[in-house]
């Protein structure tokens, strides 16, 4: 681990760059944030009600959508036989299956989730139609560079191989990615020197 740290420090010390001056990111105007159309509502600010599927009405639970209810007092018969003959049920007026009072015999009621509108405000963008994200150009820093950097690295190892390599670095590359690219370029340069000496490199 200690050798790796020393290697990275030495590598950093041997690098020179033609870094371009940073400027305010044009994409986010320096805020580090950008706005994108809300993917959850398609930029509409509202979402179709997932209970009534936009139909505004749902099946009445009281009658099961039939528009009629079953009278439990007369067991749906409309009345009872007595010693004085047939007597209509006082609860359903002899109907047995009277009209559902809740849905007025339609079998449907106003959707309780959207209150009959058929949609509701998007719970992701809260009706704003857009969402705020980290700027993909500057990575949230608010700064960007005009073009790639060209990093020059000079090296010399304990086997006697040395040289200078130039690596193109993307402005948004992390420090770890920069180090990786430089190390890869140095290894490739060293392999080229070894082949020139007739050494097989796998």
C-alpha positions as CSV (number, residue, x, y, z in Angstrom):
1,X,0.0,0.0,0.0
2,X,2.9,2.3,0.9
3,X,4.6,1.7,-2.4
4,X,1.4,2.4,-4.3
5,X,1.0,5.8,-2.5
6,X,4.6,6.7,-3.2
7,X,4.1,5.7,-6.9
8,X,1.1,8.0,-7.2
9,X,2.9,10.9,-5.6
10,X,5.9,10.5,-7.9
11,X,3.6,10.2,-10.9
12,X,1.8,13.4,-9.9
13,X,5.1,15.2,-9.5
14,X,6.2,14.2,-13.1
15,X,3.0,15.5,-14.8
16,X,2.7,18.7,-16.6
17,X,-0.5,19.8,-18.2
18,X,-1.8,22.3,-20.8
19,X,-5.1,22.6,-18.9
20,X,-7.6,25.0,-20.3
21,X,-9.0,27.7,-18.1
22,X,-12.3,26.8,-16.4
23,X,-15.4,28.7,-17.1
24,X,-19.0,28.8,-16.1
25,X,-20.8,25.7,-17.5
26,X,-23.1,26.8,-20.3
27,X,-25.5,23.9,-19.7
28,X,-26.5,24.7,-16.2
29,X,-25.3,28.4,-16.2
30,X,-23.0,27.7,-13.3
31,X,-25.6,26.3,-10.9
32,X,-24.5,22.7,-11.1
33,X,-28.1,21.7,-11.7
34,X,-30.2,21.1,-14.8
35,X,-33.9,20.6,-15.3
36,X,-35.3,17.7,-17.3
37,X,-38.8,16.8,-18.2
38,X,-40.4,14.6,-15.5
39,X,-40.3,11.0,-16.8
40,X,-42.9,9.9,-14.3
41,X,-45.7,12.1,-15.7
42,X,-44.2,12.7,-19.2
43,X,-43.9,16.4,-18.5
44,X,-47.6,16.8,-18.0
45,X,-47.5,17.6,-14.3
46,X,-50.4,15.1,-13.7
47,X,-50.7,11.4,-13.6
48,X,-53.6,9.2,-14.6
49,X,-55.4,7.9,-11.5
50,X,-54.2,4.4,-11.0
51,X,-57.4,3.4,-9.2
52,X,-60.0,4.3,-11.8
53,X,-57.5,4.3,-14.7
54,X,-58.8,7.8,-15.7
55,X,-62.4,6.7,-16.0
56,X,-63.4,8.8,-13.0
57,X,-65.9,6.2,-11.8
58,X,-65.4,2.9,-10.0
59,X,-67.6,0.0,-9.1
60,X,-69.9,0.4,-6.1
61,X,-68.8,-1.8,-3.3
62,X,-72.3,-1.8,-1.7
63,X,-74.0,-3.6,-4.5
64,X,-71.0,-5.1,-6.3
65,X,-71.8,-3.1,-9.4
66,X,-75.2,-4.6,-9.9
67,X,-77.2,-1.5,-8.8
68,X,-79.2,-3.7,-6.5
69,X,-78.7,-4.7,-2.9
70,X,-79.8,-7.9,-1.2
71,X,-82.3,-7.5,1.6
72,X,-81.0,-9.5,4.6
73,X,-84.3,-9.0,6.5
74,X,-86.4,-11.1,4.1
75,X,-83.5,-13.0,2.6
76,X,-84.2,-11.4,-0.7
77,X,-87.7,-12.9,-1.0
78,X,-89.5,-9.6,-0.5
79,X,-91.6,-10.8,2.4
80,X,-92.6,-13.6,4.7
81,X,-95.5,-16.0,5.0
82,X,-97.5,-15.5,8.2
83,X,-100.7,-17.1,9.5
84,X,-102.6,-14.3,8.0
85,X,-101.0,-14.8,4.6
86,X,-98.1,-13.2,2.8
87,X,-96.7,-10.0,4.3
88,X,-94.3,-7.7,2.4
89,X,-91.0,-6.9,4.0
90,X,-91.1,-3.6,5.7
91,X,-87.4,-3.0,5.1
92,X,-87.4,-3.4,1.3
93,X,-91.1,-2.7,0.7
94,X,-91.5,-6.2,-0.8
95,X,-88.8,-5.8,-3.4
96,X,-86.3,-8.3,-2.1
97,X,-83.4,-6.6,-3.9
98,X,-84.1,-2.9,-3.7
99,X,-82.1,-0.3,-5.6
100,X,-78.7,0.6,-4.1
101,X,-79.0,3.9,-2.4
102,X,-75.3,4.6,-2.6
103,X,-74.9,4.4,-6.4
104,X,-78.6,5.1,-7.2
105,X,-78.9,1.8,-9.1
106,X,-76.0,2.8,-11.5
107,X,-73.5,0.3,-10.1
108,X,-70.8,2.9,-10.1
109,X,-69.7,5.7,-7.7
110,X,-67.2,8.6,-8.1
111,X,-63.6,7.4,-7.7
112,X,-62.6,8.2,-4.1
113,X,-58.8,8.5,-5.0
114,X,-59.1,11.2,-7.6
115,X,-62.5,12.6,-6.5
116,X,-63.8,12.0,-10.0
117,X,-61.2,14.0,-11.9
118,X,-59.5,11.0,-13.5
119,X,-56.0,12.1,-12.6
120,X,-54.0,13.6,-9.8
121,X,-50.9,15.8,-9.3
122,X,-47.6,14.0,-10.1
123,X,-46.1,13.0,-6.8
124,X,-42.6,13.2,-8.2
125,X,-42.5,16.7,-9.8
126,X,-45.4,18.0,-7.7
127,X,-47.0,19.5,-10.8
128,X,-43.9,21.4,-11.9
129,X,-43.5,19.1,-15.0
130,X,-39.7,19.0,-14.6
131,X,-37.2,17.5,-12.2
132,X,-33.9,18.9,-10.9
133,X,-30.8,16.8,-11.6
134,X,-27.1,17.2,-11.3
135,X,-25.7,18.7,-14.4
136,X,-24.3,16.0,-16.7
137,X,-21.8,18.3,-18.4
138,X,-20.0,19.7,-15.4
139,X,-20.9,17.0,-12.9
140,X,-22.5,19.5,-10.5
141,X,-19.5,21.7,-10.2
142,X,-20.9,24.6,-12.2
143,X,-17.6,24.8,-14.2
144,X,-16.6,23.4,-17.5
145,X,-13.5,23.5,-19.7
146,X,-13.3,24.5,-23.3
147,X,-11.6,21.3,-24.4
148,X,-9.7,18.2,-23.2
149,X,-6.5,18.6,-21.3
150,X,-3.2,17.2,-22.6
151,X,-1.1,15.8,-19.8
152,X,2.6,15.1,-20.3
153,X,4.2,12.5,-18.0
154,X,7.9,11.7,-17.8
155,X,8.9,8.4,-16.2
156,X,11.9,6.3,-15.4
157,X,11.7,2.9,-13.7
158,X,14.2,0.7,-12.0
159,X,14.7,-1.5,-15.1
160,X,16.1,1.4,-17.0
161,X,13.1,2.1,-19.1
162,X,12.1,5.8,-19.4
163,X,10.3,8.2,-21.6
164,X,7.6,10.8,-22.0
165,X,4.0,10.2,-22.8
166,X,1.1,12.5,-23.7
167,X,-2.4,11.6,-22.6
168,X,-5.7,13.3,-23.5
169,X,-7.8,13.8,-20.4
170,X,-11.5,14.6,-20.4
171,X,-12.4,17.6,-18.3
172,X,-14.9,15.5,-16.3
173,X,-12.4,12.7,-15.5
174,X,-11.8,12.0,-11.9
175,X,-8.3,12.1,-10.5
176,X,-8.3,8.3,-10.3
177,X,-9.3,8.0,-14.0
178,X,-6.5,10.5,-14.9
179,X,-4.0,8.3,-13.1
180,X,-5.3,5.2,-14.8
181,X,-4.9,6.7,-18.2
182,X,-1.4,7.9,-17.5
183,X,-0.3,4.6,-16.1
184,X,-1.7,2.8,-19.1
185,X,0.1,5.1,-21.5
186,X,3.4,4.6,-19.6
187,X,3.0,0.8,-19.7
188,X,2.4,0.9,-23.4
189,X,5.4,3.1,-24.0
190,X,7.6,0.7,-21.9
191,X,6.3,-2.3,-23.8
192,X,7.2,-0.6,-27.1
193,X,10.8,-0.1,-25.8
194,X,11.0,-3.7,-24.7
195,X,9.9,-5.0,-28.2
196,X,12.5,-2.8,-29.8
197,X,15.1,-4.7,-27.7
198,X,13.6,-8.0,-28.9
199,X,11.9,-8.8,-25.6
200,X,8.6,-10.6,-26.0
201,X,5.8,-8.7,-24.2
202,X,2.5,-10.5,-23.4
